[in-house]
Amino acid sequence: MDFIDSNIVKYAEDHTSEEPSYLYQLNRYTHSNLLKPRMLSGHLQGRFLALMGQLIKPDYILDIGTYTGYSALCLAEGLTANGHLYTIDRNDEAIAVAQDFFAKANLSNKITALHGNAIELIEQLNTKVPYWNIVWMDAEKADYINYYNLCIDKMASGGLIMADNVLWSGKIIDQNELDTDKDTILLNEFNSMVQNDPRVENILLPIRDGIMMIRKL
Ligand SMILES: C[S@@+](CC[C@H](N)C(=O)[O-])C[C@H]1O[C@@H](n2cnc3c(N)ncnc32)[C@H](O)[C@@H]1O
């Protein structure tokens, strides 16, 4: 869900840098060939992720929830010369598409796509990667607390965790959903946990479906 009027979103897109052509093609391919193309980050959110990557200049990025690779490709724009991005998904069809587009973008050597359950793969990656500069959380909403707890001690000082969909199409302020819907309950717990964590500073941006920005102190 977009919380901002669609005409305003259109104006914002018209005044945002263009996406590289491989991302435009990936967006079109995903909409023509895959289920739930709405999951793809898209132009505006993608340029936001790319800007965050370019500002932080990360050595190590963790992208939780590859889908067809749009967010991975945006974040990878900011990687340092020897930097590396790891992306995780349990959907092998989506990962195959992502890998094709990583090659089209000449970024296959800087991106590793891993197939499997996010929690198990994060645990494995944490044993081989020294630290994370950026973590983008966009897989199972009910697992956000687990992803956060797995990553927070591996975050470099000044590192950035970003969590997508934290407004959950507005359900996050609907008392009926908060009483009955598991994902809404756990996303609300996640937002409260971050808000009360003295190790971080945070801002909840109402971009698209809501992004929680969390900077490790
Ligand atoms: C919203 S999409 C990701 C979109 C992508 N980050 C982008 O910006 O274009 C969420 C993805 O998370 C994956 N996913 C959900 N739960 C998962 C889990 N427990 N382990 C691994 N992948 C998971 C789904 O298969 C799906 O492709």
Ligand as a Chemical Component Dictionary entry (heavy atoms), coordinates in Angstrom:
data_LIG
# 
_chem_comp.id                   LIG 
_chem_comp.type                 NON-POLYMER 
_chem_comp.pdbx_formal_charge   0 
_chem_comp.three_letter_code    LIG 
# 
loop_
_chem_comp_atom.comp_id 
_chem_comp_atom.atom_id 
_chem_comp_atom.alt_atom_id 
_chem_comp_atom.type_symbol 
_chem_comp_atom.charge 
_chem_comp_atom.model_Cartn_x 
_chem_comp_atom.model_Cartn_y 
_chem_comp_atom.model_Cartn_z 
_chem_comp_atom.pdbx_ordinal 
LIG C1  C1  C 0  8.973  -8.765  -0.622 1  
LIG S1  S1  S 1  9.899  -10.006 -1.416 2  
LIG C2  C2  C 0  11.517 -9.286  -1.526 3  
LIG C3  C3  C 0  11.586 -8.146  -2.514 4  
LIG C4  C4  C 0  12.985 -7.638  -2.806 5  
LIG N1  N1  N 0  13.741 -7.401  -1.571 6  
LIG C5  C5  C 0  12.916 -6.352  -3.603 7  
LIG O1  O1  O 0  13.081 -5.289  -3.007 8  
LIG O2  O2  O -1 12.640 -6.390  -4.794 9  
LIG C6  C6  C 0  10.096 -11.184 -0.124 10 
LIG C7  C7  C 0  10.911 -12.420 -0.503 11 
LIG O3  O3  O 0  11.252 -13.073 0.715  12 
LIG C8  C8  C 0  11.261 -14.462 0.499  13 
LIG N2  N2  N 0  11.079 -15.122 1.806  14 
LIG C9  C9  C 0  9.999  -15.051 2.624  15 
LIG N3  N3  N 0  10.204 -15.759 3.741  16 
LIG C10 C10 C 0  11.441 -16.294 3.635  17 
LIG C11 C11 C 0  12.231 -17.120 4.481  18 
LIG N4  N4  N 0  11.753 -17.540 5.661  19 
LIG N5  N5  N 0  13.459 -17.472 4.078  20 
LIG C12 C12 C 0  13.947 -17.052 2.875  21 
LIG N6  N6  N 0  13.246 -16.257 2.027  22 
LIG C13 C13 C 0  12.008 -15.884 2.402  23 
LIG C14 C14 C 0  10.126 -14.711 -0.475 24 
LIG O4  O4  O 0  10.360 -15.916 -1.207 25 
LIG C15 C15 C 0  10.166 -13.450 -1.342 26 
LIG O5  O5  O 0  10.849 -13.677 -2.572 27 
# 
loop_
_chem_comp_bond.comp_id 
_chem_comp_bond.atom_id_1 
_chem_comp_bond.atom_id_2 
_chem_comp_bond.value_order 
_chem_comp_bond.pdbx_ordinal 
LIG C1  S1  SING 1  
LIG S1  C2  SING 2  
LIG S1  C6  SING 3  
LIG C2  C3  SING 4  
LIG C3  C4  SING 5  
LIG C4  N1  SING 6  
LIG C4  C5  SING 7  
LIG C5  O1  DOUB 8  
LIG C5  O2  SING 9  
LIG C6  C7  SING 10 
LIG C7  O3  SING 11 
LIG C7  C15 SING 12 
LIG O3  C8  SING 13 
LIG C8  N2  SING 14 
LIG C8  C14 SING 15 
LIG N2  C9  SING 16 
LIG N2  C13 SING 17 
LIG C9  N3  DOUB 18 
LIG N3  C10 SING 19 
LIG C10 C11 SING 20 
LIG C10 C13 DOUB 21 
LIG C11 N4  SING 22 
LIG C11 N5  DOUB 23 
LIG N5  C12 SING 24 
LIG C12 N6  DOUB 25 
LIG N6  C13 SING 26 
LIG C14 O4  SING 27 
LIG C14 C15 SING 28 
LIG C15 O5  SING 29 
# 
